[in-house]
Amino acid sequence: MQHKWEALSQEQQAEVERQLTVYKNGVHEIIPEAELRQKLVKSIATGVPLKIKLGLDPTAPDVHLGHTVVLNKLRQFQENGHIIQLIIGDFTGKIGDPSGKSVARKQLTDEEVKRNAQTYFEQFGKVLDKEKVELHYNSKWLSSLNLEDVIHLSSKITVARLIERKDFSNRLSTGKPVSLHEFFYPLMQGYDSVALESDVELGGTDQQFNVLMGRHLQEQYNQEKQVVILLPLLEGLDGVDKMSKSKHNYIGIDEDPNQMFGKTMSIPDELIIKYFNLITDLSLDEKSKIEKELIERTLHPRDAKIRLGKTIVSMYHGEEAAGQAENNFKKVFQKGAIPDDIPEIQWTGESRVSIIDLLVELNMQASKSEARRMIQNGGIRINSEKVLDMQLEVEIEDGLIVQVGKRKYKKLRIM
């Protein structure tokens, strides 16, 4: 049954427009936007909340700010009373999502999936109200499919459609193998939407093929098709690559406030507005004001980043920690002071050691060659004194402070 816009009261019409404006902010694309509007009209007219789906394959245990782009959008739906369907891909995770991969993903064990899933859900509680989230494991319905069911499901899509997918076509064109089981990944993810009768599915732009599969399969199973909301991928601290632990360009949501604030201050200026829009909980008016002031140059990028750093730290550690992180940053990085909370290391080695060996021994540099490069670049200090001599022999004393770059400090304690 279609619900008409004209049948809504003025207050209800205003609520549809308000929600739509919030959901559109910061997204890459809504497919199709007109259907999202109609779903909101129906929800507000009937009082029945929409079911908003996010599927996750827990391939790694740590959550960073790049993951929170989609979580913040989910939170917006949750704050408006809609139902969040969080699907842990304990079944699909063992297949491995081929999105953006030039080779097949490593398949995870049950133990790895369960361990990562638990960590994911705990960390998501920093963004979402976990008490109001429907948590589903897709093995509940996928494991019960027999061979006949799987063949029936696979009949809903053509091979030609599957190999249109860029990941597959690129590998096939270069002679790299595509295993048959990888074709089933988007089918399985799409079937999740059928099983839960989802109204909206969220995903990054790299998930477009997978989330549109849910819309396709719902139509094949005579269900109302879900709307797809694609969110942009967040560049990391380097401003180039997608935020990723493997790229070492990430801000983890479990990092301590000082580290989180300091990393935020290092992002390129051109990413300030994008970070505010995608990963903060500020209102649309506040975000628009910051963007306007940056464009008009009435707000200095440094001051905008301080606001950004405080906002992010407040979201995960509270306002008091955010204020302390700001003060620590100004003390350490703007005034050149040494922070008060330096990690202490019990030193049991020789009383005299080369600077190169010391940096590697303290795990402050991954290799001797990296240590040499850091010294050449002027990034090493001992007790605040810059080290210029790669042959330096360091006299170990209690309380000796070793500094690498702007953020890494260690204080040695002698047993």
Phi, psi and omega in degrees: 000124179279138177253130188271140175302319183295337182281348180280151173288167179300322179295319179293320177298319179296324180292320176302312182295319180298311181297318181298320178298317179297314184290331181284336184298124174080001182272158176278315182196146172244124186241107342264151184296324181299324180288327176296317177302315182294323178294322178293319177303312181297316181298315182288326179292323185261343185078010180264120183292155175280155178257114188252119189256138167225121178261137183225129170260112185285077183276344178211151189277345188258140180252132177240178185297335176299324178291333187282352177303310180285328179294321178295324177292321175299319181299322178299317176296318181297319181295339178264013172089007180276162185270127178264120177257102179264115183256117174273119184278065180290337176272307181294333178298335178278347172275312181098119180289123180279000185304125176070015184251140177268351175221165179296142176290152172293132179278135184271155175276165177302319183295317179297316181297313182295320180295314180294322181298318181296318179294318177306307187297321178297317181288328178297336179296347176281345180246317183254156171279103186298333181292341182248026178246131170277115180260122181237144171250124189287355172294339182302320180254332182284326180292337183273354179289130175268180184299322179297319178297317181296318178296320178297317179297316182294340178287350183277355182218148180265156176298321180302319179294320181294318183278359168292337181300130188301319181302315182288314183296322178296317181291319180295322182291338180256011176079012178274145185286149170237117182281150183301323183297335181291330177298333184280344183300303180299329177295316180295315180296320178296324180293334175304320180293326176293314183298325184256358181050051184291148177267325183219139173236136179255150176188161175287166180299334178285352180257011187304314181299315183295314185286330175290336177296323177298318178297318179296314183290324177301320177296319180295330180262019175060037174254161172293132187286139177287154171270143181251129175245116180261131181249145181292155175277141183268122175293150180275194186298336180282347180075008184241295185272156174303140180303129186200142176296321182294336179270355181056034181236033189245162169240114181280144181284350176260002181291156181290157186304319182295318179294317181297315181293314182299319179294320180299322181293345183266358183291152176298146182303324184291350179262356186303309183296319180298318178296316178301315184292322191264332190233008177247164181257020177292157179289163178299323180296317180295317179297317180296321180296316179296316180298315180299316182292325177293317180296320180278356178064027172269352176237123180287139179306325178298316180291325177295321180290327175297316177298318180296313180299316179295322180296314182295313180296321178300321182297327187249344182227352180100161185293323181296316179296325179295317178297318179294322179295320178297314180297319179298318180298314181296322180292314187278313190263332179267332181251356177075016180281165177265132181296159182277334189256053181283135175298136180257140182239129175283117183266124181239008183273201181293158180279349178222126186212149180292148181300323179296310180297323181297315181297321180287319181298325180275003182059030177268346172220142186286335183207167179294324180294320177294322178297318179297317180297320181294322177294317178301326181275002177075025185261010182243133175227143172242120184049046176075357179266127180294136179266123179245343184260115180288347178265006185302134171259119185268127174277115183282128177224157181296129180091003179300132181250124177252129182237132175239122181064210184264343190239340185267122177227147169215139178249129183269134173243133182267132182295000000 
